[in-house]
């Protein structure tokens, strides 16, 4: 089996699901929770983080979008340096 190249990974990522990554979106909240070392808590803010009403009653597709952001940041290992 041939080795997977960086180009292959980029093409795979671009063909995969595309998510809204705006501030406060499901994907953004998932990646932020991971970054700050919080446990997963699927939610989003329709008007941007901390604005309006926090939405946490989500359907399976919305939970998957949140978890995609959380898991992507976990894979990257980007974490807040608290020191």
PDB file of N, CA, C and O in Angstrom:
ATOM      1  N   UNK A   1       0.855  -1.177   0.000  1.00  0.00           N
ATOM      2  CA  UNK A   1       0.000   0.000   0.000  1.00  0.00           C
ATOM      3  C   UNK A   1       0.898   1.237   0.000  1.00  0.00           C
ATOM      4  O   UNK A   1       1.820   1.314   0.812  1.00  0.00           O
ATOM      5  N   UNK A   2       0.657   2.207  -0.886  1.00  0.00           N
ATOM      6  CA  UNK A   2       1.499   3.397  -0.956  1.00  0.00           C
ATOM      7  C   UNK A   2       1.322   4.290   0.272  1.00  0.00           C
ATOM      8  O   UNK A   2       0.261   4.307   0.896  1.00  0.00           O
ATOM      9  N   UNK A   3       2.371   5.024   0.602  1.00  0.00           N
ATOM     10  CA  UNK A   3       2.328   5.946   1.742  1.00  0.00           C
ATOM     11  C   UNK A   3       1.363   7.091   1.447  1.00  0.00           C
ATOM     12  O   UNK A   3       1.217   7.518   0.301  1.00  0.00           O
ATOM     13  N   UNK A   4       0.715   7.571   2.484  1.00  0.00           N
ATOM     14  CA  UNK A   4      -0.184   8.709   2.358  1.00  0.00           C
ATOM     15  C   UNK A   4       0.652   9.977   2.418  1.00  0.00           C
ATOM     16  O   UNK A   4       1.419  10.187   3.358  1.00  0.00           O
ATOM     17  N   UNK A   5       0.496  10.812   1.414  1.00  0.00           N
ATOM     18  CA  UNK A   5       1.267  12.049   1.360  1.00  0.00           C
ATOM     19  C   UNK A   5       0.485  13.194   1.996  1.00  0.00           C
ATOM     20  O   UNK A   5      -0.706  13.072   2.283  1.00  0.00           O
ATOM     21  N   UNK A   6       1.182  14.306   2.209  1.00  0.00           N
ATOM     22  CA  UNK A   6       0.517  15.490   2.747  1.00  0.00           C
ATOM     23  C   UNK A   6      -0.586  15.948   1.793  1.00  0.00           C
ATOM     24  O   UNK A   6      -1.660  16.363   2.229  1.00  0.00           O
ATOM     25  N   UNK A   7      -0.315  15.869   0.497  1.00  0.00           N
ATOM     26  CA  UNK A   7      -1.319  16.251  -0.505  1.00  0.00           C
ATOM     27  C   UNK A   7      -2.561  15.377  -0.361  1.00  0.00           C
ATOM     28  O   UNK A   7      -3.685  15.877  -0.424  1.00  0.00           O
ATOM     29  N   UNK A   8      -2.361  14.069  -0.165  1.00  0.00           N
ATOM     30  CA  UNK A   8      -3.497  13.158   0.017  1.00  0.00           C
ATOM     31  C   UNK A   8      -4.346  13.578   1.221  1.00  0.00           C
ATOM     32  O   UNK A   8      -5.576  13.548   1.168  1.00  0.00           O
ATOM     33  N   UNK A   9      -3.673  13.968   2.300  1.00  0.00           N
ATOM     34  CA  UNK A   9      -4.380  14.385   3.509  1.00  0.00           C
ATOM     35  C   UNK A   9      -5.184  15.661   3.267  1.00  0.00           C
ATOM     36  O   UNK A   9      -6.314  15.785   3.739  1.00  0.00           O
ATOM     37  N   UNK A  10      -4.605  16.602   2.538  1.00  0.00           N
ATOM     38  CA  UNK A  10      -5.300  17.857   2.238  1.00  0.00           C
ATOM     39  C   UNK A  10      -6.523  17.581   1.369  1.00  0.00           C
ATOM     40  O   UNK A  10      -7.601  18.113   1.631  1.00  0.00           O
ATOM     41  N   UNK A  11      -6.367  16.767   0.353  1.00  0.00           N
ATOM     42  CA  UNK A  11      -7.491  16.433  -0.530  1.00  0.00           C
ATOM     43  C   UNK A  11      -8.585  15.731   0.265  1.00  0.00           C
ATOM     44  O   UNK A  11      -9.765  16.033   0.091  1.00  0.00           O
ATOM     45  N   UNK A  12      -8.210  14.805   1.127  1.00  0.00           N
ATOM     46  CA  UNK A  12      -9.195  14.101   1.954  1.00  0.00           C
ATOM     47  C   UNK A  12      -9.944  15.082   2.847  1.00  0.00           C
ATOM     48  O   UNK A  12     -11.166  14.999   2.975  1.00  0.00           O
ATOM     49  N   UNK A  13      -9.219  16.009   3.464  1.00  0.00           N
ATOM     50  CA  UNK A  13      -9.851  16.995   4.342  1.00  0.00           C
ATOM     51  C   UNK A  13     -10.812  17.890   3.569  1.00  0.00           C
ATOM     52  O   UNK A  13     -11.898  18.201   4.056  1.00  0.00           O
ATOM     53  N   UNK A  14     -10.421  18.303   2.377  1.00  0.00           N
ATOM     54  CA  UNK A  14     -11.275  19.181   1.583  1.00  0.00           C
ATOM     55  C   UNK A  14     -12.518  18.468   1.070  1.00  0.00           C
ATOM     56  O   UNK A  14     -13.554  19.100   0.865  1.00  0.00           O
ATOM     57  N   UNK A  15     -12.424  17.189   0.866  1.00  0.00           N
ATOM     58  CA  UNK A  15     -13.593  16.420   0.400  1.00  0.00           C
ATOM     59  C   UNK A  15     -14.495  16.019   1.549  1.00  0.00           C
ATOM     60  O   UNK A  15     -15.641  15.626   1.329  1.00  0.00           O
ATOM     61  N   UNK A  16     -13.998  16.113   2.766  1.00  0.00           N
ATOM     62  CA  UNK A  16     -14.782  15.737   3.932  1.00  0.00           C
ATOM     63  C   UNK A  16     -15.814  16.802   4.285  1.00  0.00           C
ATOM     64  O   UNK A  16     -15.987  17.779   3.556  1.00  0.00           O
ATOM     65  N   UNK A  17     -16.492  16.604   5.402  1.00  0.00           N
ATOM     66  CA  UNK A  17     -17.515  17.575   5.807  1.00  0.00           C
ATOM     67  C   UNK A  17     -16.918  18.959   6.013  1.00  0.00           C
ATOM     68  O   UNK A  17     -15.815  19.095   6.543  1.00  0.00           O
ATOM     69  N   UNK A  18     -17.640  19.970   5.597  1.00  0.00           N
ATOM     70  CA  UNK A  18     -17.219  21.351   5.815  1.00  0.00           C
ATOM     71  C   UNK A  18     -18.145  21.956   6.869  1.00  0.00           C
ATOM     72  O   UNK A  18     -19.367  21.830   6.790  1.00  0.00           O
ATOM     73  N   UNK A  19     -17.541  22.610   7.848  1.00  0.00           N
ATOM     74  CA  UNK A  19     -18.312  23.144   8.963  1.00  0.00           C
ATOM     75  C   UNK A  19     -18.185  24.658   9.047  1.00  0.00           C
ATOM     76  O   UNK A  19     -17.168  25.238   8.665  1.00  0.00           O
ATOM     77  N   UNK A  20     -19.225  25.272   9.547  1.00  0.00           N
ATOM     78  CA  UNK A  20     -19.184  26.693   9.872  1.00  0.00           C
ATOM     79  C   UNK A  20     -18.209  26.851  11.044  1.00  0.00           C
ATOM     80  O   UNK A  20     -18.390  26.234  12.094  1.00  0.00           O
ATOM     81  N   UNK A  21     -17.198  27.663  10.861  1.00  0.00           N
ATOM     82  CA  UNK A  21     -16.195  27.854  11.909  1.00  0.00           C
ATOM     83  C   UNK A  21     -16.249  29.259  12.493  1.00  0.00           C
ATOM     84  O   UNK A  21     -15.286  29.713  13.111  1.00  0.00           O
ATOM     85  N   UNK A  22     -17.368  29.949  12.302  1.00  0.00           N
ATOM     86  CA  UNK A  22     -17.521  31.290  12.860  1.00  0.00           C
ATOM     87  C   UNK A  22     -17.456  31.240  14.380  1.00  0.00           C
ATOM     88  O   UNK A  22     -17.737  30.212  14.997  1.00  0.00           O
ATOM     89  N   UNK A  23     -17.078  32.370  14.970  1.00  0.00           N
ATOM     90  CA  UNK A  23     -17.002  32.470  16.426  1.00  0.00           C
ATOM     91  C   UNK A  23     -18.362  32.156  17.033  1.00  0.00           C
ATOM     92  O   UNK A  23     -19.367  32.770  16.676  1.00  0.00           O
ATOM     93  N   UNK A  24     -18.389  31.204  17.945  1.00  0.00           N
ATOM     94  CA  UNK A  24     -19.624  30.796  18.603  1.00  0.00           C
ATOM     95  C   UNK A  24     -20.321  29.617  17.951  1.00  0.00           C
ATOM     96  O   UNK A  24     -21.283  29.087  18.505  1.00  0.00           O
ATOM     97  N   UNK A  25     -19.845  29.192  16.766  1.00  0.00           N
ATOM     98  CA  UNK A  25     -20.478  28.064  16.071  1.00  0.00           C
ATOM     99  C   UNK A  25     -20.210  26.752  16.803  1.00  0.00           C
ATOM    100  O   UNK A  25     -19.398  26.693  17.726  1.00  0.00           O
ATOM    101  N   UNK A  26     -20.900  25.718  16.379  1.00  0.00           N
ATOM    102  CA  UNK A  26     -20.707  24.396  16.988  1.00  0.00           C
ATOM    103  C   UNK A  26     -19.249  23.948  16.909  1.00  0.00           C
ATOM    104  O   UNK A  26     -18.667  23.535  17.912  1.00  0.00           O
ATOM    105  N   UNK A  27     -18.672  24.028  15.737  1.00  0.00           N
ATOM    106  CA  UNK A  27     -17.281  23.601  15.538  1.00  0.00           C
ATOM    107  C   UNK A  27     -16.344  24.443  16.399  1.00  0.00           C
ATOM    108  O   UNK A  27     -15.443  23.910  17.047  1.00  0.00           O
ATOM    109  N   UNK A  28     -16.557  25.747  16.406  1.00  0.00           N
ATOM    110  CA  UNK A  28     -15.734  26.667  17.191  1.00  0.00           C
ATOM    111  C   UNK A  28     -15.817  26.352  18.684  1.00  0.00           C
ATOM    112  O   UNK A  28     -14.796  26.330  19.372  1.00  0.00           O
ATOM    113  N   UNK A  29     -17.019  26.110  19.182  1.00  0.00           N
ATOM    114  CA  UNK A  29     -17.191  25.814  20.615  1.00  0.00           C
ATOM    115  C   UNK A  29     -16.510  24.501  20.968  1.00  0.00           C
ATOM    116  O   UNK A  29     -15.907  24.387  22.035  1.00  0.00           O
ATOM    117  N   UNK A  30     -16.599  23.505  20.086  1.00  0.00           N
ATOM    118  CA  UNK A  30     -15.917  22.238  20.347  1.00  0.00           C
ATOM    119  C   UNK A  30     -14.415  22.416  20.423  1.00  0.00           C
ATOM    120  O   UNK A  30     -13.767  21.891  21.328  1.00  0.00           O
ATOM    121  N   UNK A  31     -13.858  23.157  19.473  1.00  0.00           N
ATOM    122  CA  UNK A  31     -12.404  23.354  19.490  1.00  0.00           C
ATOM    123  C   UNK A  31     -11.987  24.200  20.686  1.00  0.00           C
ATOM    124  O   UNK A  31     -10.928  23.962  21.267  1.00  0.00           O
ATOM    125  N   UNK A  32     -12.800  25.181  21.062  1.00  0.00           N
ATOM    126  CA  UNK A  32     -12.469  26.016  22.224  1.00  0.00           C
ATOM    127  C   UNK A  32     -12.518  25.202  23.513  1.00  0.00           C
ATOM    128  O   UNK A  32     -11.642  25.341  24.366  1.00  0.00           O
ATOM    129  N   UNK A  33     -13.533  24.357  23.662  1.00  0.00           N
ATOM    130  CA  UNK A  33     -13.610  23.539  24.874  1.00  0.00           C
ATOM    131  C   UNK A  33     -12.383  22.643  24.990  1.00  0.00           C
ATOM    132  O   UNK A  33     -11.833  22.486  26.080  1.00  0.00           O
ATOM    133  N   UNK A  34     -11.955  22.063  23.891  1.00  0.00           N
ATOM    134  CA  UNK A  34     -10.742  21.248  23.894  1.00  0.00           C
ATOM    135  C   UNK A  34      -9.524  22.091  24.243  1.00  0.00           C
ATOM    136  O   UNK A  34      -8.709  21.691  25.075  1.00  0.00           O
ATOM    137  N   UNK A  35      -9.394  23.252  23.615  1.00  0.00           N
ATOM    138  CA  UNK A  35      -8.248  24.139  23.834  1.00  0.00           C
ATOM    139  C   UNK A  35      -8.099  24.518  25.304  1.00  0.00           C
ATOM    140  O   UNK A  35      -6.987  24.548  25.831  1.00  0.00           O
ATOM    141  N   UNK A  36      -9.216  24.807  25.965  1.00  0.00           N
ATOM    142  CA  UNK A  36      -9.180  25.219  27.363  1.00  0.00           C
ATOM    143  C   UNK A  36      -9.214  24.043  28.336  1.00  0.00           C
ATOM    144  O   UNK A  36      -9.304  24.243  29.547  1.00  0.00           O
ATOM    145  N   UNK A  37      -9.143  22.826  27.817  1.00  0.00           N
ATOM    146  CA  UNK A  37      -9.074  21.642  28.673  1.00  0.00           C
ATOM    147  C   UNK A  37     -10.395  21.263  29.312  1.00  0.00           C
ATOM    148  O   UNK A  37     -10.421  20.561  30.324  1.00  0.00           O
ATOM    149  N   UNK A  38     -11.484  21.721  28.730  1.00  0.00           N
ATOM    150  CA  UNK A  38     -12.796  21.379  29.279  1.00  0.00           C
ATOM    151  C   UNK A  38     -13.283  20.064  28.683  1.00  0.00           C
ATOM    152  O   UNK A  38     -12.873  19.673  27.590  1.00  0.00           O
ATOM    153  N   UNK A  39     -14.153  19.397  29.407  1.00  0.00           N
ATOM    154  CA  UNK A  39     -14.798  18.183  28.913  1.00  0.00           C
ATOM    155  C   UNK A  39     -15.767  18.577  27.800  1.00  0.00           C
ATOM    156  O   UNK A  39     -16.255  19.707  27.780  1.00  0.00           O
ATOM    157  N   UNK A  40     -16.050  17.662  26.875  1.00  0.00           N
ATOM    158  CA  UNK A  40     -17.017  17.982  25.819  1.00  0.00           C
ATOM    159  C   UNK A  40     -18.388  18.342  26.406  1.00  0.00           C
ATOM    160  O   UNK A  40     -18.884  17.660  27.302  1.00  0.00           O
ATOM    161  N   UNK A  41     -18.981  19.399  25.900  1.00  0.00           N
ATOM    162  CA  UNK A  41     -20.304  19.869  26.308  1.00  0.00           C
ATOM    163  C   UNK A  41     -20.953  20.483  25.075  1.00  0.00           C
ATOM    164  O   UNK A  41     -20.968  21.707  24.939  1.00  0.00           O
ATOM    165  N   UNK A  42     -21.493  19.659  24.166  1.00  0.00           N
ATOM    166  CA  UNK A  42     -22.019  20.173  22.901  1.00  0.00           C
ATOM    167  C   UNK A  42     -23.016  21.328  23.087  1.00  0.00           C
ATOM    168  O   UNK A  42     -24.050  21.181  23.738  1.00  0.00           O
ATOM    169  N   UNK A  43     -22.669  22.480  22.494  1.00  0.00           N
ATOM    170  CA  UNK A  43     -23.489  23.681  22.566  1.00  0.00           C
ATOM    171  C   UNK A  43     -22.976  24.681  21.540  1.00  0.00           C
ATOM    172  O   UNK A  43     -21.928  24.481  20.926  1.00  0.00           O
ATOM    173  N   UNK A  44     -23.726  25.753  21.367  1.00  0.00           N
ATOM    174  CA  UNK A  44     -23.251  26.874  20.555  1.00  0.00           C
ATOM    175  C   UNK A  44     -24.001  28.129  20.950  1.00  0.00           C
ATOM    176  O   UNK A  44     -24.998  28.082  21.671  1.00  0.00           O
ATOM    177  N   UNK A  45     -23.502  29.251  20.463  1.00  0.00           N
ATOM    178  CA  UNK A  45     -24.105  30.560  20.699  1.00  0.00           C
ATOM    179  C   UNK A  45     -24.476  31.156  19.336  1.00  0.00           C
ATOM    180  O   UNK A  45     -23.581  31.553  18.590  1.00  0.00           O
ATOM    181  N   UNK A  46     -25.770  31.230  18.986  1.00  0.00           N
ATOM    182  CA  UNK A  46     -26.177  31.721  17.674  1.00  0.00           C
ATOM    183  C   UNK A  46     -25.690  33.140  17.363  1.00  0.00           C
ATOM    184  O   UNK A  46     -25.470  33.480  16.201  1.00  0.00           O
ATOM    185  N   UNK A  47     -25.523  33.959  18.393  1.00  0.00           N
ATOM    186  CA  UNK A  47     -25.115  35.354  18.190  1.00  0.00           C
ATOM    187  C   UNK A  47     -23.643  35.569  18.506  1.00  0.00           C
ATOM    188  O   UNK A  47     -23.218  36.708  18.697  1.00  0.00           O
ATOM    189  N   UNK A  48     -22.855  34.498  18.564  1.00  0.00           N
ATOM    190  CA  UNK A  48     -21.444  34.597  18.926  1.00  0.00           C
ATOM    191  C   UNK A  48     -21.254  34.231  20.386  1.00  0.00           C
ATOM    192  O   UNK A  48     -22.176  34.379  21.187  1.00  0.00           O
ATOM    193  N   UNK A  49     -20.094  33.764  20.733  1.00  0.00           N
ATOM    194  CA  UNK A  49     -19.818  33.268  22.079  1.00  0.00           C
ATOM    195  C   UNK A  49     -20.209  34.271  23.161  1.00  0.00           C
ATOM    196  O   UNK A  49     -19.777  35.424  23.157  1.00  0.00           O
ATOM    197  N   UNK A  50     -21.037  33.797  24.082  1.00  0.00           N
ATOM    198  CA  UNK A  50     -21.451  34.611  25.211  1.00  0.00           C
ATOM    199  C   UNK A  50     -22.545  35.616  24.904  1.00  0.00           C
ATOM    200  O   UNK A  50     -22.936  36.384  25.783  1.00  0.00           O
ATOM    201  N   UNK A  51     -23.045  35.628  23.682  1.00  0.00           N
ATOM    202  CA  UNK A  51     -24.088  36.580  23.295  1.00  0.00           C
ATOM    203  C   UNK A  51     -25.372  35.827  22.987  1.00  0.00           C
ATOM    204  O   UNK A  51     -25.346  34.779  22.343  1.00  0.00           O
ATOM    205  N   UNK A  52     -26.484  36.358  23.445  1.00  0.00           N
ATOM    206  CA  UNK A  52     -27.762  35.709  23.197  1.00  0.00           C
ATOM    207  C   UNK A  52     -27.939  34.517  24.128  1.00  0.00           C
ATOM    208  O   UNK A  52     -27.458  34.516  25.261  1.00  0.00           O
ATOM    209  N   UNK A  53     -28.629  33.520  23.636  1.00  0.00           N
ATOM    210  CA  UNK A  53     -28.963  32.341  24.434  1.00  0.00           C
ATOM    211  C   UNK A  53     -28.085  31.171  24.024  1.00  0.00           C
ATOM    212  O   UNK A  53     -27.971  30.862  22.838  1.00  0.00           O
ATOM    213  N   UNK A  54     -27.463  30.518  25.003  1.00  0.00           N
ATOM    214  CA  UNK A  54     -26.662  29.318  24.752  1.00  0.00           C
ATOM    215  C   UNK A  54     -27.610  28.183  24.362  1.00  0.00           C
ATOM    216  O   UNK A  54     -28.585  27.909  25.062  1.00  0.00           O
ATOM    217  N   UNK A  55     -27.315  27.528  23.240  1.00  0.00           N
ATOM    218  CA  UNK A  55     -28.146  26.425  22.752  1.00  0.00           C
ATOM    219  C   UNK A  55     -27.436  25.112  23.033  1.00  0.00           C
ATOM    220  O   UNK A  55     -26.330  24.874  22.549  1.00  0.00           O
ATOM    221  N   UNK A  56     -28.092  24.255  23.829  1.00  0.00           N
ATOM    222  CA  UNK A  56     -27.489  22.962  24.143  1.00  0.00           C
ATOM    223  C   UNK A  56     -28.410  21.787  23.817  1.00  0.00           C
ATOM    224  O   UNK A  56     -28.014  20.633  23.985  1.00  0.00           O
ATOM    225  N   UNK A  57     -29.627  22.059  23.354  1.00  0.00           N
ATOM    226  CA  UNK A  57     -30.522  20.998  22.880  1.00  0.00           C
ATOM    227  C   UNK A  57     -30.209  20.799  21.400  1.00  0.00           C
ATOM    228  O   UNK A  57     -30.687  21.550  20.550  1.00  0.00           O
ATOM    229  N   UNK A  58     -29.404  19.784  21.097  1.00  0.00           N
ATOM    230  CA  UNK A  58     -28.892  19.602  19.744  1.00  0.00           C
ATOM    231  C   UNK A  58     -29.324  18.272  19.142  1.00  0.00           C
ATOM    232  O   UNK A  58     -29.564  17.300  19.858  1.00  0.00           O
ATOM    233  N   UNK A  59     -29.419  18.246  17.821  1.00  0.00           N
ATOM    234  CA  UNK A  59     -29.708  16.995  17.131  1.00  0.00           C
ATOM    235  C   UNK A  59     -28.386  16.255  16.880  1.00  0.00           C
ATOM    236  O   UNK A  59     -27.317  16.834  17.078  1.00  0.00           O
ATOM    237  N   UNK A  60     -28.438  15.004  16.454  1.00  0.00           N
ATOM    238  CA  UNK A  60     -27.203  14.230  16.256  1.00  0.00           C
ATOM    239  C   UNK A  60     -26.201  14.868  15.289  1.00  0.00           C
ATOM    240  O   UNK A  60     -24.994  14.776  15.514  1.00  0.00           O
ATOM    241  N   UNK A  61     -26.678  15.511  14.218  1.00  0.00           N
ATOM    242  CA  UNK A  61     -25.761  16.152  13.276  1.00  0.00           C
ATOM    243  C   UNK A  61     -25.046  17.331  13.927  1.00  0.00           C
ATOM    244  O   UNK A  61     -23.862  17.552  13.674  1.00  0.00           O
ATOM    245  N   UNK A  62     -25.751  18.086  14.762  1.00  0.00           N
ATOM    246  CA  UNK A  62     -25.143  19.229  15.455  1.00  0.00           C
ATOM    247  C   UNK A  62     -24.118  18.753  16.480  1.00  0.00           C
ATOM    248  O   UNK A  62     -23.056  19.358  16.630  1.00  0.00           O
ATOM    249  N   UNK A  63     -24.432  17.686  17.174  1.00  0.00           N
ATOM    250  CA  UNK A  63     -23.475  17.123  18.136  1.00  0.00           C
ATOM    251  C   UNK A  63     -22.228  16.652  17.401  1.00  0.00           C
ATOM    252  O   UNK A  63     -21.112  16.854  17.879  1.00  0.00           O
ATOM    253  N   UNK A  64     -22.409  16.028  16.243  1.00  0.00           N
ATOM    254  CA  UNK A  64     -21.271  15.562  15.450  1.00  0.00           C
ATOM    255  C   UNK A  64     -20.395  16.735  15.008  1.00  0.00           C
ATOM    256  O   UNK A  64     -19.171  16.614  14.983  1.00  0.00           O
ATOM    257  N   UNK A  65     -21.007  17.864  14.662  1.00  0.00           N
ATOM    258  CA  UNK A  65     -20.240  19.044  14.245  1.00  0.00           C
ATOM    259  C   UNK A  65     -19.424  19.596  15.416  1.00  0.00           C
ATOM    260  O   UNK A  65     -18.252  19.933  15.252  1.00  0.00           O
ATOM    261  N   UNK A  66     -20.037  19.689  16.588  1.00  0.00           N
ATOM    262  CA  UNK A  66     -19.323  20.125  17.792  1.00  0.00           C
ATOM    263  C   UNK A  66     -18.148  19.183  18.067  1.00  0.00           C
ATOM    264  O   UNK A  66     -17.026  19.629  18.308  1.00  0.00           O
ATOM    265  N   UNK A  67     -18.420  17.875  18.029  1.00  0.00           N
ATOM    266  CA  UNK A  67     -17.383  16.881  18.332  1.00  0.00           C
ATOM    267  C   UNK A  67     -16.270  16.900  17.295  1.00  0.00           C
ATOM    268  O   UNK A  67     -15.122  16.607  17.627  1.00  0.00           O
ATOM    269  N   UNK A  68     -16.580  17.238  16.045  1.00  0.00           N
ATOM    270  CA  UNK A  68     -15.544  17.348  15.019  1.00  0.00           C
ATOM    271  C   UNK A  68     -14.554  18.446  15.402  1.00  0.00           C
ATOM    272  O   UNK A  68     -13.344  18.260  15.273  1.00  0.00           O
ATOM    273  N   UNK A  69     -15.058  19.586  15.871  1.00  0.00           N
ATOM    274  CA  UNK A  69     -14.173  20.655  16.323  1.00  0.00           C
ATOM    275  C   UNK A  69     -13.369  20.238  17.537  1.00  0.00           C
ATOM    276  O   UNK A  69     -12.174  20.517  17.621  1.00  0.00           O
ATOM    277  N   UNK A  70     -14.019  19.573  18.473  1.00  0.00           N
ATOM    278  CA  UNK A  70     -13.339  19.119  19.693  1.00  0.00           C
ATOM    279  C   UNK A  70     -12.232  18.116  19.342  1.00  0.00           C
ATOM    280  O   UNK A  70     -11.093  18.256  19.789  1.00  0.00           O
ATOM    281  N   UNK A  71     -12.574  17.124  18.550  1.00  0.00           N
ATOM    282  CA  UNK A  71     -11.611  16.072  18.211  1.00  0.00           C
ATOM    283  C   UNK A  71     -10.480  16.595  17.330  1.00  0.00           C
ATOM    284  O   UNK A  71      -9.342  16.144  17.457  1.00  0.00           O
ATOM    285  N   UNK A  72     -10.776  17.536  16.445  1.00  0.00           N
ATOM    286  CA  UNK A  72      -9.724  18.103  15.603  1.00  0.00           C
ATOM    287  C   UNK A  72      -8.691  18.811  16.471  1.00  0.00           C
ATOM    288  O   UNK A  72      -7.488  18.644  16.268  1.00  0.00           O
ATOM    289  N   UNK A  73      -9.151  19.597  17.433  1.00  0.00           N
ATOM    290  CA  UNK A  73      -8.199  20.281  18.308  1.00  0.00           C
ATOM    291  C   UNK A  73      -7.442  19.286  19.182  1.00  0.00           C
ATOM    292  O   UNK A  73      -6.257  19.480  19.451  1.00  0.00           O
ATOM    293  N   UNK A  74      -8.102  18.241  19.621  1.00  0.00           N
ATOM    294  CA  UNK A  74      -7.417  17.202  20.405  1.00  0.00           C
ATOM    295  C   UNK A  74      -6.295  16.576  19.578  1.00  0.00           C
ATOM    296  O   UNK A  74      -5.201  16.343  20.090  1.00  0.00           O
ATOM    297  N   UNK A  75      -6.562  16.305  18.314  1.00  0.00           N
ATOM    298  CA  UNK A  75      -5.539  15.712  17.444  1.00  0.00           C
ATOM    299  C   UNK A  75      -4.366  16.666  17.244  1.00  0.00           C
ATOM    300  O   UNK A  75      -3.212  16.240  17.206  1.00  0.00           O
ATOM    301  N   UNK A  76      -4.667  17.963  17.117  1.00  0.00           N
ATOM    302  CA  UNK A  76      -3.606  18.951  16.936  1.00  0.00           C
ATOM    303  C   UNK A  76      -2.813  19.189  18.219  1.00  0.00           C
ATOM    304  O   UNK A  76      -1.647  19.580  18.177  1.00  0.00           O
ATOM    305  N   UNK A  77      -3.455  18.950  19.347  1.00  0.00           N
ATOM    306  CA  UNK A  77      -2.783  19.158  20.625  1.00  0.00           C
ATOM    307  C   UNK A  77      -2.640  20.616  21.016  1.00  0.00           C
ATOM    308  O   UNK A  77      -1.800  20.948  21.852  1.00  0.00           O
ATOM    309  N   UNK A  78      -3.447  21.503  20.423  1.00  0.00           N
ATOM    310  CA  UNK A  78      -3.392  22.917  20.794  1.00  0.00           C
ATOM    311  C   UNK A  78      -4.100  23.103  22.128  1.00  0.00           C
ATOM    312  O   UNK A  78      -5.314  22.928  22.228  1.00  0.00           O
ATOM    313  N   UNK A  79      -3.340  23.453  23.137  1.00  0.00           N
ATOM    314  CA  UNK A  79      -3.907  23.618  24.473  1.00  0.00           C
ATOM    315  C   UNK A  79      -3.458  24.939  25.072  1.00  0.00           C
ATOM    316  O   UNK A  79      -2.356  25.411  24.794  1.00  0.00           O
ATOM    317  N   UNK A  80      -4.304  25.529  25.887  1.00  0.00           N
ATOM    318  CA  UNK A  80      -3.987  26.770  26.577  1.00  0.00           C
ATOM    319  C   UNK A  80      -2.828  26.539  27.520  1.00  0.00           C
ATOM    320  O   UNK A  80      -2.829  25.584  28.297  1.00  0.00           O
ATOM    321  N   UNK A  81      -1.836  27.416  27.453  1.00  0.00           N
ATOM    322  CA  UNK A  81      -0.703  27.384  28.375  1.00  0.00           C
ATOM    323  C   UNK A  81      -1.083  28.229  29.576  1.00  0.00           C
ATOM    324  O   UNK A  81      -1.093  29.457  29.489  1.00  0.00           O
ATOM    325  N   UNK A  82      -1.393  27.600  30.682  1.00  0.00           N
ATOM    326  CA  UNK A  82      -1.887  28.296  31.859  1.00  0.00           C
ATOM    327  C   UNK A  82      -0.766  28.907  32.696  1.00  0.00           C
ATOM    328  O   UNK A  82      -1.026  29.495  33.746  1.00  0.00           O
ATOM    329  N   UNK A  83       0.462  28.774  32.241  1.00  0.00           N
ATOM    330  CA  UNK A  83       1.595  29.294  33.030  1.00  0.00           C
ATOM    331  C   UNK A  83       2.131  30.569  32.481  1.00  0.00           C
ATOM    332  O   UNK A  83       3.080  31.128  33.031  1.00  0.00           O
TER     333      UNK A  83
END
